[in-house]
Structures are given as C-alpha cells and as structure tokens.
Amino acid sequence: MSGFEFVFSLFGLILGLALAEGLGGLARALKASHRVRIGWPTALLGLFVSCDVVTFWMYGWAVRDLIPISWPVLFGGFLVTATYYVAASLVFPDDPEEWTDLTAHFDKHRRKVIGALLLCNAALVATVLALDGMPELTLRRAVVTWSFFPVAALAIATKDRRVAVACLLWLIALYPLSAVWH
C-alpha cells in the first residue's frame, strides 16, 4: 500500500460518508414529500454539496504525487473531509416531517453549508499552491476555479434567497463546465 493509499483511505471513507449523509437526507425528504415541500433551493444546495465532494475526491487523485505523508497532511485532510461531512448533514433536516417546507430549513442552514464548502475549497487551493506553485492564469482557470470564491461569498452574504439560488446555479454549472472546457 502506498502512502497516498494509506492517507486517502481515511479521506475516501469520510467523503463517502458525506455523500451517504446527503443522499440519506434526500431519501428521507422524498419519503416525506407527501407532507413536506422540498423546494428548489434545498435540492440545489444538496446537488452543490454532492458535486463539490466528488470534485474534491477527484482533486485528491490529481495531486496524489504531490502530497507528502505526514501528521499535518493527515490531520488537515481529516479536518477538510470532516467539514464536508458536517456540511452534507446540514442540507436536509434529520426529520423532514418537522418542516412543512424545506426552503425554511435552507434559509436557516445555507450560510453554514456554503461557508463550509468555501473553507474546504480555500484549503484545497492553498494546499495545491503550496505544493505546486501558482499555475498560469487562463480564462478557463479564472472562470472555473477563481469565480467560485466570490460567488460562494455572495451566496453566504446575501439576504435575498433568489440571489443565493442564482449563486448556487452558477456554482453547480462550474462542475460540468470544467469537464467540457479544456
């Protein structure tokens, strides 16, 4: 087993649990959908978290040769993946039937969830910059990577749910855009 496989077995486990937590929340909400309105904001927040967890997992693979095996790397990776898990657990309520409309739950938790993902992405970018230096700034990188931060910050800061939803739509669109724009 390589050092990367050793370290990433922990990270992969926690990231997998984060995905399972988000999907479990969605399943509970769908089962209660005869009594509870899920709403677009909550669905988009769940999709955003899932996309970001999967993307973080892919970045882990992409930087595998750069990651030194050490206590700070292991603990830092644990903090980031644990943050993903907590964020995923906040997207849907534990008991959806306690809410008549999950948009109210979205309003209560979106800042924490998006803020957690903003921190995770900042940690990822800082780590990649520290390990590999500053890559050339291209239009693709400016849009796909760097637009994430101000748009996520706006989604956290705004009081207008429509603006937050528009930010989520932009953030979600970045994932397929990054896959097709080379």
N, C-alpha and C positions, 0 to 999 in steps of 0.2 A: 504494500500500500504506500503510495507516495504521500508526501507531506500535505499536498493540496487535497488529496482524497480524505486524509485524516481530518483536516480542518473543515472541509466542505461537507463532511458527513453531518456535523453538528449544524452548520448553516442550512443545509438542504432539509434537514429534519424540521427545523423551526420554520423555514419558509413554506414547507409542505403543510405544516400545521396551520400557518396563517391562511393559506389557500383553503384548507378544510374548514377553518373557522368562518371565513367569509361565505363559502358555499353552504355550510350548515345554517348560517343565518338566513341566507336566501331561501333555503329549503323550508325553514320554519315559517318565514314570511309567506311563501307561496301556499303552504298548508293552511295558513290563517287568512288567505286572501278573500275568503267569503265574508270575513268580518273586518278586515283591515285593508286599507288602500296603500299599496306600496309606493307608487308615485315615481316619476322620472328622476327627481333629484337623488333619491336613495339608490335607485338602480344604477344611475351614472356613477355615484360615489363607489358602489361596490365594484363596478367594472373598472374604474380607475385604479382602485387598490389592487385588484387582481392583475391587471396589466403591468402595474409597477412592480409587483412581487416577481412576476415571471421575468420581467426585464432585468431586475436585479440579479436573479438567478443566472440569466444569460451573461451579464457582465462579469459575474464571478468566474464563469468559464473562460471568458475572453481575457481576463487578467491573471489567470492561474499561474503563468510562468513568472509573473512579477511579484507575487505575494510571498513574502518571507514567512516562514513558520516561526511564530514567537508568541509569547504571552500577550503583548499588546494587540497583535493581529487577531488572536483567538477571542480575547475579551471585547475588542472593538466590533468584531463581526457578530459576536453574541448580542451586543447592545443594539446594533442596527437590525438584526433579524428579529430580536425580541420586540423592537419598536414596530416593525411590520406586523407582528402577531397581534399586538395590542390595538394597532390601528384597524386591522381587519375585524377584530372583535367588537369594535365600536360602530361599525357600519349599520348593522341590524341589531335591534333590541333582543335581549335574551328571551323575552316573552312578547312576541308581536301583538298578541291579543290585548295587551295592556294599552295599546295605542290604537286610535281609530284611523289615523293617517300617519304613515311613516315619514312624511315630509316634516312633521314636527320633530321627530327624532333626528332627522337630517339637520334641521336648524340647530338643534341642541349640540350635536357632535361633529359637524363638518369641519369646524376650525381645528379641532384636536386631530382629526384623521388626516386632513390635508397638511397640517403643520408637521405631523409625524413623518409623512412621506417627503415633505420638503427637507426635513432634517436628514432622513436616510439618503436622499439624493445628494445633498450637500456633502455628507460624509463620503459617499461613493466618488464624487468628483474630486474632492480634496485628496482622497487616497490615490486615485489614478494620477492626479497631477504630481503628487509627492513621489510616486513610484516611477512615473514615465515622463514627467515634464509636461509643459504646455504644448498641446498639439496645435497645428496650424488652424487659424480661424477661417473657416469657409462659410459660405451662405448656408449650406446644409447644417453644419455644426451650430451656427448661430440660431437657426430655427429649431432644429430638433433637440439640441441639448440646452442651449442657454435661454431660450424663451420659456422653458419650464419654470425657472425660478421667479421671474416677475409675475407670471400668470398665476402660479400657485400662491404667491404672496397676495395678489389681488383677491383671489378666491377666499383667502383667510380674512382679509381686512374688510371686505365689503359687507354691508348690512343688507344689500339687495340680493335676494335669493336668485333672481334672474341673472344677475351678473355672475354669481357663484356657479350657476348651471352653465352659463356660456364659457366660463373658465374651464369647467370640467370637460365640456365638449372639446375645447381646444387641446387640453392636456391628453385626453383619450385619443384624439386624432394624431397626436405625435407618434404613437406606437406603430400604427400601420404605415404612416408616412416614413418613419425611419427604416421600415422594412423594404419599401419600394424605391426610396430616393438614395441612390448610391453615389 
